[in-house]
Amino acid sequence: MHDQDMEHFDYVIIGAGSAGCVLANRLSEDAGVSVCVLEAGPVDWNPYIHIPAGFIKTFTNASINWLYESEPSEWTGGRRIQVPRGKTLGGSSSINGHIYTRGNRMDYDTWAQRGNHGWGFADVLPYFRRAEMRIGEGDDTFRGRDGPLAVTDIDWSHPLTEAFIEGAQTIGIPRNPDYNGERQEGITYSQRTILNGRRMSTARAYLHPARKRPNLRVITKAHSTGLVLDGKRVTGVRYAKGGPGGKAMEVRANKEVILSGGVINSPQLLQLSGIGAADVLQPLGIEVRHALGGVGENLRDHYAPRFTARVKNIDSINQRVRGLRLAGEVAKWVFTRKGILSLSPTLVYCFWRSTPEIANSDLQLTFTPASYKEGVQNQLDDFPGMTIASWQQRPESSGYVRARSADPFDKPIIQPNYLAEESDRRVLLAAMKLARRLLQTEPLRPYYDFETFPGKDVQTDDELMDAAKARGTTTFHPMGTCRMGPATDPTAVVDDQLRVHGMEGLRVVDASVMPMMPSANLNAATIMIAEKAADIIRGRTPLEPTILTGL
């Protein structure tokens, strides 16, 4: 293909996900630059994307979900675990559980302490605020009011949720009205990216408002197959229009290629392009263009067993999604944008400590007045039920993502190595015991019938860990496979400007650059990273760090 036949842009962004949509908007604000976004999936027209409860349908929809799965491992009992990733405009923000959780101050201060200048909490807080349109309670020192991303409170309640929160308070867990404010610790209703009963993806918040600009082009169904390299400089991207068997195309970048494919696809594309560890690439027949050992390493994720209980004396969401009651809920959503179809799958969040001696919470628990068959989030039980999930906030166990072959359409190898570290198992065990205790508090007693999983006969530590091994699953928070860190860190892939070490014209901007796991769901932090990256790429002065006192 001759260079004169190719399209040229200043910036080419690979992936229109949580980060890519933010970058497309912010970079195209400069009328003098041209921006192209390549997205492997289709336009976000699928109605299940926009109905919050449609989360369950997007979970298994191959047209908008990569439908990856992990490799078997010891602590999953030899099971493969689903790894859903969004494949449409908005990426995983178009199929996720809508939850908005930033993490706590310590998370980002740890990033900075690892040698990532400008990524401490005081530095990143202004970018969280710039992104956010907080509708509801919150201290404006911490919360944004004028950003594009709407963050709202749940406008629906159930006696089970109130009883659960009251029960937590009886055992010493305080109610915290804003876990995205000064303190994370405590229990409250979840905050979510839902506005007027519809999902607020980054496509809705950032990309669609920007698409009217003449300097922004979005190409969907464009599966990136490799980076174009000129020595150590990346000059463009090869892609197949329409997927496997589609027309081979190229697009060139005058300034930079920005890889925002996500935690799975970003390292895979680097590896397919010859950027990675030689012992990974050479057996696949991929020429090593730039040896970089950290590519695809440091994969971490939250692993959660879910306790379920049968409910008595009241119904749960399980009964409201069948027959005439479901028809009524559909009508309610159509005409009022309210009801159970407007809900996120998790209604209550709790952040607490595995032991009183530690300074910060290390456990995260969620509650919903619904239960799922086989303990997974895609099919509700036939009887009334409730569920509490629990996980360690900052896991030490790490794994990897590796190209399976030189074929860009071959799904990569994903191995999170869940619970490989003893410290993770110890903290998770404490979380499971707390989950069981929370289900049996006095305020829940009128509604608690019996535990359906793991069941009353499972009592010892070994039995509980066997239950976690048998039915635990991901909470869909993978990160870290293109880790940010100084060049002296052998595991680092990008520097604190998100430039790939040893390369020119190439950055990575997505959750893969996170050096350590935040104490949170990851969508909020990914959007923050992209907001900050946009200023870095544009050469703008960073937003003034927030001066925080008394913390």
Secondary structure, DSSP 8 states (H G I E B T S, - for coil): --GGGSEEEEEEEE--SHHHHHHHHHHTTSTTS-EEEE-SS--S--HHHHSGGGHHHHTT-TTTB--EE----GGGTT---EE--B-STTGGGGTS--B-----HHHHHHHHHTT-TT-SHHHHHHHHHHHEEEESS--TTT--SSSSEEEEE-----HHHHHHHHHHHHTT--B-S-TTSS---EEEE-EESEETTEE--HIIIIIHHHTTSTTEEEE-SEEEEEEEEETTEEEEEEEEETSTT-EEEEEEEEEEEEE--HHHHHHHHHHHTTEE-HHHHGGGT---SEE-TTTTEEEB--EE-EEEEEE-SS--GGGGGSHHHHHHHHHHHHHHS-SGGG--S--EEEEE-SSTTSSS--EEEEEES--BGGG-TTSB-SS-EEEEEEEESS----EEEE-SSS-TTS--EEE--TT-SHHHHHHHHHHHHHHHHHHTSGGGTTTEEEEEES-TT--SHHHHHHHHHHH-EE-S--B-TT-B--TT-TT--B-TT-BBTT-BSEEE-SGGG-SS--SS-SHHHHHHHHHHHHHHHHT------------
